[in-house]
Amino acid sequence: MYDPVQLRTFLTVAQTLSFTQAAGRLGVRQSTVSQHVRRLEEATGRPLFVRDTHSVELTEDGEAMLGFARTILEAHERAAAFFTGTRLQGRLRFGASEDFVLTRLPEILEGFRHEHPEVDLELSVELSGTLHERLDAGRLDLVLAKRRGPGDERGRLVWRDRMVWIGAEGLRVDPERPVPLIVFPPPGITRARALEVLEREGRAWRIACTSGSLSGLIAAARAGLGVMAHTRGLIPPGLVRVGGLPELGPVDFALLRGARPSAAAEALAAAVLSGADRLSRSG
């Protein structure tokens, strides 16, 4: 009843909330993306997106279709792999940003290992800046990380969001005193963004906590030690947005391949892209 091509297009639009970005990721025209979505909506008899010239949002039926689309595509891919006899092998060094520690990325990796048991998957969880360095040095084959900032178009866009300030509920930042910051050490991309926007706005700041562990930063924030820059869609439980500070701007998460991507790396990249909507939801 539902065309896998149309379902894949639907998931890509849902992940990017942009017909233009979806077209770029899929390598097709924007009119083709619109046609796929329209035909899927005709097949379901329900609108899946609310869209105007400025924004794209999922409807309630669109939210429901996310799960169905993933299930259908996963079954389709399992059947294709079974009957084509494709058996991937070898070592795959995959790096994931600290941002995804508390998301459902493990489910995606578990599904990949189930489908490709002969692939020796090695997972490294690091700061996005560190992952970029290790990929450039040839020490990783595939990376899921933040792009370095505006103008960085490397890799395939997985998910776009905004960065916000977060802290303990009830925390207030005194405009007359330096902003207490909870940050990753260099080369943390969120750290660099936080310092850049504060200095651009002429706001004084001080480091209240530094930790290479996301869990350490969350603990410090929950204790009320200060504020941290974080992705809006990944705010941990017990923390809330904090106002009165400069806007941090957008953030892109992308998949970046090494110089010689293997078939295993391509298969994992496809699995991450098809399940990208789950990365903005806690596990």
C-alpha positions in Angstrom: 0.0 0.0 0.0 2.8 2.4 0.8 5.7 2.9 -1.6 9.2 2.6 0.2 10.5 5.5 -1.9 7.7 7.8 -0.8 8.2 6.6 2.8 11.9 7.4 2.7 11.2 10.8 1.3 8.6 11.4 4.0 11.1 10.5 6.7 13.7 12.8 5.3 11.3 15.7 5.2 10.3 14.9 8.8 13.9 14.8 9.9 15.0 18.1 8.2 11.6 19.9 8.3 12.5 21.3 5.0 11.5 20.1 1.5 14.7 21.9 0.1 17.0 20.1 2.6 15.3 16.8 2.0 15.8 17.2 -1.8 19.5 17.9 -1.3 20.0 14.9 1.0 18.1 12.6 -1.4 19.7 14.0 -4.5 16.4 14.8 -6.3 14.5 17.9 -7.2 12.3 19.6 -4.7 9.3 19.0 -7.0 10.0 15.3 -6.7 10.0 15.5 -2.9 6.6 17.4 -3.0 5.2 14.8 -5.4 6.3 11.8 -3.2 4.7 13.5 -0.1 1.5 14.3 -2.0 1.2 10.7 -3.2 1.8 9.3 0.3 -0.9 11.7 1.7 -3.2 10.5 -1.1 -2.5 6.9 -0.1 -3.2 7.5 3.6 -6.1 9.9 3.0 -4.6 12.2 5.6 -2.4 15.3 5.6 1.0 14.4 7.0 2.5 17.9 7.1 1.3 21.4 7.7 3.4 23.7 5.6 3.6 27.3 4.4 6.4 29.5 2.8 8.3 29.6 6.1 7.9 26.3 8.0 7.1 22.6 7.8 5.6 20.8 10.7 4.2 17.2 11.2 0.5 16.8 11.8 -0.7 14.2 14.4 -1.1 11.7 11.5 2.4 12.6 10.4 3.8 11.8 13.8 1.9 8.4 13.7 3.3 7.7 10.3 6.9 8.1 11.5 6.7 4.8 13.4 4.9 3.0 10.6 7.4 4.3 7.9 10.4 3.1 9.9 8.9 -0.3 10.5 8.0 -0.8 6.8 11.4 0.4 5.6 13.3 -1.8 8.0 11.3 -4.8 7.0 11.9 -3.9 3.3 15.6 -3.6 3.9 15.8 -6.9 5.8 14.1 -8.7 3.0 16.3 -7.2 0.4 19.5 -8.1 2.3 18.2 -11.7 2.8 17.3 -12.4 -0.8 20.4 -10.6 -2.3 22.6 -12.6 0.0 24.5 -9.5 1.1 26.8 -10.2 4.0 28.8 -7.3 5.2 32.1 -8.0 7.0 35.1 -6.2 8.4 35.9 -3.5 10.9 33.9 -0.3 11.2 35.0 2.5 13.4 32.0 4.7 14.2 32.2 7.9 16.2 29.1 9.5 17.8 28.9 12.9 19.6 28.3 13.0 23.3 25.0 14.7 22.5 23.5 11.3 21.6 24.4 9.5 24.8 20.8 9.8 26.2 18.9 9.3 22.9 17.8 6.2 21.1 20.9 5.9 19.0 21.7 2.5 20.8 18.5 1.1 19.2 19.7 2.0 15.8 23.1 0.4 16.5 21.5 -2.7 17.9 19.4 -3.1 14.7 22.5 -2.6 12.6 24.4 -5.3 14.5 21.5 -7.7 14.2 21.3 -7.2 10.5 25.1 -7.3 10.0 26.6 -9.6 12.7 29.9 -10.1 10.9 30.7 -6.4 11.0 33.1 -5.6 13.9 31.6 -2.4 15.0 33.8 -0.1 17.3 32.0 2.8 18.9 33.7 5.9 20.1 31.8 8.6 22.0 33.6 11.9 22.0 33.1 15.7 21.7 32.1 16.6 18.1 35.4 18.6 17.7 37.4 15.6 18.7 35.5 13.4 16.3 36.2 15.8 13.4 39.9 15.6 14.3 40.0 11.8 14.5 38.1 11.4 11.2 40.5 13.8 9.4 43.4 11.8 10.9 42.0 8.6 9.4 41.2 7.0 12.8 37.4 6.8 12.2 35.4 5.6 9.3 32.1 7.3 10.0 31.1 10.1 12.3 27.8 11.5 13.6 28.6 14.9 15.0 27.8 18.6 15.0 29.0 20.6 12.1 31.6 23.1 13.1 29.4 26.1 12.4 27.9 28.4 9.8 29.4 27.7 6.4 30.4 24.1 7.2 28.6 21.9 4.7 30.6 18.7 5.1 28.8 15.4 5.3 25.1 14.6 4.9 22.7 16.6 7.1 20.9 14.3 9.6 19.1 16.7 11.7 18.8 20.5 12.2 17.9 22.2 15.4 18.7 25.3 17.5 21.0 25.7 20.5 19.6 27.1 23.7 20.7 27.9 27.2 19.6 25.4 29.9 19.9 25.1 33.6 18.2 24.1 36.8 14.5 25.0 37.2 14.3 28.4 38.9 17.8 29.4 38.0 18.1 33.1 37.2 21.2 34.7 35.6 22.1 38.1 37.2 22.7 40.5 34.3 25.1 42.5 36.5 27.4 39.5 37.1 29.5 37.2 34.8 27.5 34.4 33.3 28.4 31.1 35.1 29.1 28.6 32.4 29.1 24.8 32.4 31.1 23.7 29.4 33.0 20.9 27.7 36.7 21.4 27.4 38.3 22.5 24.0 37.7 21.6 21.2 34.0 21.5 22.2 31.8 23.1 19.6 29.1 24.1 22.0 31.7 25.7 24.3 33.1 27.7 21.4 29.6 28.9 20.4 28.7 29.9 23.9 31.9 32.0 24.4 31.6 33.5 20.9 28.1 34.8 21.4 28.7 36.1 24.9 31.8 38.0 23.8 30.0 39.4 20.7 27.3 40.7 23.0 29.8 42.1 25.5 28.6 39.8 28.3 31.1 38.9 31.0 31.4 35.2 31.8 33.2 32.7 34.0 33.7 29.0 33.9 31.7 27.4 36.7 32.3 23.8 35.6 34.3 22.0 33.0 33.9 18.3 32.2 34.6 16.0 29.3 31.5 14.0 30.2 27.9 15.0 29.4 26.8 13.3 32.6 29.2 15.5 34.6 27.8 18.7 32.9 24.2 17.6 33.5 25.0 17.0 37.2 26.5 20.4 37.6 23.6 22.1 35.8 21.1 20.2 38.0 23.0 21.4 41.1 22.4 25.0 39.9 26.1 25.8 39.3 25.3 27.7 36.1 24.0 27.5 32.5 25.1 25.4 29.6 24.6 25.6 25.8 22.7 22.6 24.5 20.6 21.4 21.6 16.9 22.3 22.0 15.7 18.8 21.1 18.0 17.0 23.5 17.3 18.8 26.8 18.0 16.3 29.6 15.3 15.6 32.3 15.5 18.0 35.2 16.8 20.9 33.2 14.9 23.7 31.5 15.6 26.6 29.1 17.0 29.7 30.7 16.2 33.2 29.3 17.9 36.5 29.4 21.0 35.5 27.4 22.0 36.0 23.7 20.6 33.7 21.1 23.0 30.8 20.3 21.7 30.1 16.7 21.2 26.9 14.8 23.1 23.7 14.9 23.4 20.9 12.3 24.2 17.3 13.0 25.8 15.5 10.0 27.2 12.1 9.0 30.7 12.4 7.8 32.5 9.6 6.0 36.2 8.8 6.0 38.4 9.1 2.9 37.6 5.5 1.8 34.1 4.6 3.0 33.4 0.9 3.1 30.1 -0.9 2.3 29.6 -1.3 6.1 30.0 2.4 6.6 27.4 3.1 3.9 25.0 0.6 5.5 25.3 2.2 8.9 25.0 5.7 7.4 21.7 4.5 5.8 20.5 3.1 9.1 21.2 6.3 11.0 19.6 8.5 8.3 16.4 6.3 8.2 16.1 6.5 12.0 17.2 10.1 12.5 13.9 11.3 14.0 14.6 9.0 17.0 17.8 10.9 17.8 15.8 13.9 19.2 14.0 11.7 21.6 15.3 10.3 24.9 15.7 6.5 25.2 
